[in-house]
């Protein structure tokens, strides 16, 4: 450990002995290094690696952390929540993972035979044509964009329903909520939707039980039940990375394991980078940590080794516009008087792209809000890599280029709203406009080690770009080509 120079914030985490410890780790603050040296410290104190349970969010992150531990001669199998849940179930029951197309086919079977389909899809009547119900229904079914949207809503509803550990009686509660909060037409539509999803859910669960299969959410939910009734192997420590992305059922699994083992908990994450609400992650589990894990201690990693101190000022002011975020003043020894460059273009990137490519000859991320943003890039040189901002989380590059910074439905912030059907099961959003989009933009801004370039449509700039210029103009250079 003497070979690595840990900062004072990292040392505090490694020395801390609290039963429950939340570490709020800013972007580029060395959280992985802190986790590794926390584990090293525990092993040096006599705790066996087999008594340390290490969990992270994705398979790629688990493999990466495992490899870094191996370099320190530490042999610990890092789990994702799903691989942990599956392991628990396999030790107790003989279940196989279901293929996702079963639910897709089941939903379409119900939609194709549903007599009140027109009540579920909000389509202007003129688009459907006139005539008998049969013609009306067939015309709706021909509008595949509407059917696809409805199918995805049902699938997402069931996914969020299970990730929040709801049970069958919850549907009756949702119908009561619908009767209280919605106006007459919406009330009818929502009641039809809830009744339909309930039928699909019942048949889906019946199939899973009869065929002894489980889906991804069962990996967590069934594991909770097994741990609660059958116990868990002896543990001293539970370490959870990317804790800001935790859903309710994942939190309940941690609590179940801790209740059975009396293990200490170290949760590491950053509420500023919570961007997976659509998959069930619940930011309140992070911001209200002491409610879920009483008598907890909270520490912050406040020194970044990635961004300049000037960029930290810009990003902190931007993210803390939302009062629901936890404040922290990040520090850096790096300096960059003008950390952000804005290049304006008129119609397409073609007019500025060659000059920008020529400027950048080191590893560079091109980040977009959406998968199809890649289509607006004229070409991608060998030193550059396109990915969505969601995919870039946890990564860094010498330079970062942000594209599609337009004020439009599919721009950034995205103005696509969650379906109103999902409000019963999706974790409550902060009562702040574009709260998750703001966190996503923060993630994008903080991937860079050096240059940050924003490519902006001069005639239709994003709200976020306009805000940055208004609040932080002294840190931004406007470039022309």
Secondary structure as UniProt FT lines:
FT   TURN            2..3
FT   HELIX           8..15
FT   STRAND          20..25
FT   TURN            27..28
FT   HELIX           31..44
FT   TURN            45..46
FT   HELIX           49..51
FT   STRAND          52..56
FT   HELIX           59..71
FT   TURN            72..73
FT   STRAND          79..80
FT   HELIX           81..92
FT   STRAND          96..97
FT   HELIX           101..112
FT   TURN            115..116
FT   HELIX           117..120
FT   HELIX           125..128
FT   HELIX           133..142
FT   HELIX           144..163
FT   TURN            164..165
FT   TURN            168..169
FT   HELIX           170..181
FT   HELIX           184..210
FT   TURN            211..212
FT   STRAND          213..214
FT   HELIX           216..230
FT   STRAND          237..240
FT   HELIX           243..245
FT   HELIX           248..261
FT   STRAND          264..269
FT   HELIX           271..273
FT   HELIX           277..279
FT   HELIX           284..287
FT   HELIX           289..292
FT   STRAND          297..301
FT   HELIX           309..319
FT   TURN            320..321
FT   TURN            323..324
FT   TURN            337..338
FT   STRAND          340..345
FT   HELIX           350..359
FT   STRAND          364..368
FT   HELIX           371..376
FT   TURN            382..383
FT   STRAND          384..388
FT   HELIX           389..392
FT   TURN            393..394
FT   STRAND          397..402
FT   TURN            409..410
FT   HELIX           420..424
FT   TURN            433..434
FT   HELIX           435..445
FT   STRAND          448..457
FT   TURN            458..459
FT   HELIX           463..472
FT   HELIX           473..475
FT   STRAND          476..479
//
